[in-house]
Amino acid sequence: MVGPTRPQFVLFGSSIVQYSFSNGGWGAILTDVYARKADIFVRGYSCWNSRRALEVLDQVFPKDATTHPSLVIVYFGGNDSMGDHSSGLGPHVPLPEYVENMRKITTHIKGLSDKTRIIFLSTPPVNEAKIQEFKSKYVLEVVRTNELCRRYSEALIELCREMDIKVVDLWTAIQKRDDWLTACFTDGIHFSAEGSKIVVEELLKVIKEANWEPSLHWKSMPTEFAEDSPYYVISIDGKSTLNASDWTFHREIQWD
């Protein structure tokens, strides 16, 4: 561990989380937005469902840890929503069980600390035709449809309302773009850079509007080592330096 200690944000979920630093991913964008303000920890596990997540929940988020995260962003659902197989193998989790699994995950994370906040990401849509292009000869084809994604997304959103948990409705947000089918995915499932921008925009909107104390919106959080220094770049007057601590000119998007 390096210091000073910053607030910790944990991204917990399946491949949508594991790949969140690839292809201009949403995890990488968040890390840039929160530079010198919070540390982003990725706990993403490709192909996992909510059942598998429950098996390791105590290991990923031990209750006796000396430091608990300030924010946990959770995504499971896409794999759970896949069609079942007669063998009983595979990622499918029946919808009622999925909801209860997500309830258990919520309860565990809320129990870490009264300052630990949670945001869920609901199941986004998929490009069914694109998925067919990326079929592997090593993987048995299992049904993955937009209709199934919708059901799991709506069920999670309803659970979040019930438990007063913040949620990003990715099912709706992604489809606001007219070209979402072609622009938002790399393989029909995982986000392209354009898809990730939508995820970040929606997350920052939720964080900004939340009445959390302290606020976790990046503009409200202190910048580490933000004091003036004679070692910064010299101002045009030749007599002072410019404090570069909060410069954001390098960003393609000036996030709110």
N, C-alpha and C positions, 0 to 999 in steps of 0.2 A: 504494500500500500504506500502510495506517495501522498505527500501533503502539500498544501493545506487540504483538509477534508472538504469536499464539495457535496452538495445534494446528489443523491444517486437516483438515476432513472433506469429502470430495468424493462427491457423488451422481452416478453415471455410468450412463446408460441411455437408454431410449426414452421414450415419452410418460408412462409410469408415474412417471418421474423428472421430466420437464419440467413435468408438471401437479402436482407434489408440494407446491406452495404454493397450489393452488386448492382451494376447497371444504373448508377445514379439513384440508388435506393433511398427509401424514406428514413432508414436508420442513420445513414450517412448524412443526410440533410439535417436531421435533428441534431446530430453531433456538431455540425457546423454552426447551426443556429444557437446552440447552448454552449459554444466554446467559451471557456473561462467562467462558466456559470454552473454547469452541472456535468457529471460524468455519466455517460450512457453505457450501460452494460447489456450485452446481447446474450440472451438465453433462448436461442431458437433451435428447434430440432425438426429437421425435415421428416415428413411422413407421419408425424405424431398426431394423435387425436386426444380428446379430453381424458380418456381412460389412462393413457400412458402418462399424461401430465400429472394426474392425481398420484400415480405411483412414486413420483420423485418430488412432489410438492414440498415436503419437509426438507429435502436436501437442497433444493434451489432456494427456498425461503425458510431457513431454520429460525424458529421462534426465539432461540436463545442467542442469536447473533448479537454482537455488540453494537452494530449499526444496521438500521433497517432503511430500505429505500424510501425516498420521498414520493416517488411515482412509479407505478407498475402499469405498463401498457400490455394488455393480454389479447392474444388472438388464437383461438381454436374454433373450428367449425367446418372449414372447407373439406377436410379429410373425413370428419364425422359424418358429413352429409352424403358422402359417396354411397352408392348402392351396396347392399349387403351381398354376401356370397354364401352359397349352400354349405361350404366347409366350416363356416364360422370364423374363418381367418379374414384378415384385412382390416382397414381403418374404420369401417362403418360403425356408428354408434346410434341406436334408435333415438329419435328426437326427445322423448321424455327423459331418457337417461342422460342425454347431452345437457339438457337444461339443469338437471340435478348436479351433474359434474361441475358445471360452470358456477352453480350456487356454492358448491363446496370450495372451489378455488377462490371465489369471492370472500367467503367467510374466513378462510385461512389467511388471505392477504390482509384483509381488514383487521385481523387479530394481531398483526405484527406490531403495529404502533398506531396511536391515534392521529399521527401525522402522515401515515402512509396513504396516499391517494391511488385510485384505480381508474383506468379508462379501458373499456373493452372496444375492440374492433369487431364489427359484425362481419359475417361471411359476405365477401364481394361476389359479384356475378363472374361468370367465366365466358370465354369464347369457345363454344362447343366445337365449332368447325376447326379452330386452330388446335385444339387438344388432339384431334384426330391426326393432324399432321405430325405431331410429336410422339406418336405411339411408339413404344419400345417392344422389340421382339422378346424381351426378357420379363416383361410385366404383363400379367393377365389383365385384360381390359375390364374395368369396373365402371359402372354407370356414374357419370358426373354431369349433372344438368343444372341449368339456371333455376329451374323450378325447385329443385331440392335446396339449392343455395338460398333461395328466397325464404323458404320455410324455416331454415335454421337461423337465418339473419333475423327474421321477425320474432322468433322465439327468444333469441338472446336479448333483443331490444326490450321485449316485454318483461323479461327477468330483471333487466337493469332498471326499468321503471319501478318495478316492485321493490327492489333492494336499494333504490336511490343511488345508483351507480352511473357515472358518466359513460356514454357510449357514442362511438362514431358509426353512423349508419352507412357503411361502405357500399352496401347493395344499391342504395339510392344515389350516393355521392358520385360513384364511378359512372353511372348511367346518365348523369347530367350532361356529359359530353356527347355530342352527336356522333363523334367518331370513336367512341369508347371501345368498340369491338376490335378496331385495328390499332389504336394508339396506346392503350393502357396496359397491354400485356406483352411479355416476351414469348410465351408459349401457350397462351390461352388461359393460364392460371396465375402465374407470378407476374409481378408488376414491372413494367418498363419504367424509364425515368418519368414519363408523363403520368403514369398511374401513381407513382410514388409522390409526385408533387400534390396530387389530390389528397392523398393520405395525410401529408404534412399540413396542408392548408386546413383540413378538417380537424386534425388534432390541435393545432395552435388555436383554432377558433374555440374549441371546447375548453382548453386550458385558460385562455384569456377571459372567457365568460364565467368560469367557475368562481364561486365565492370562497375560495380556499384561503386560509391564513396559516402560514404566509403564502402569498401568491407564487405560483410556479410558472407564470408567464415569463418568457425570457427577458422582456423589457423591464420587468419589475424586479428581477433578481440582481444582486450585486455582482459586479465583475471582479474577478480575482486580480489582485495587484493592479488596481486601476489608478493609483495615485500618479501625479505628474513625476516626470523624471528628466534630468538634464541629458540623458542618453537617448531620448527620442529624436526623431528627425527635426531639423532646424526649421523654424518658421521663416517666411519670406522676409520678415523684418530683421533677421539675423541676430536677434536678441533673446529669443525664447524658443521653446520646442513645442511641438504639437503632440498632444496625448492621443495615441493611436488605439487605446484600449478597446473602444467600442466601434471602430470603423467597420463598416459592412459593405463597402463599395465593391468588393470582390464577388459578391453574391449575384447570381443571375436573377434571382427574385428577391426583392426587399420584403421579407416576410413580416407580417403584422403580428 
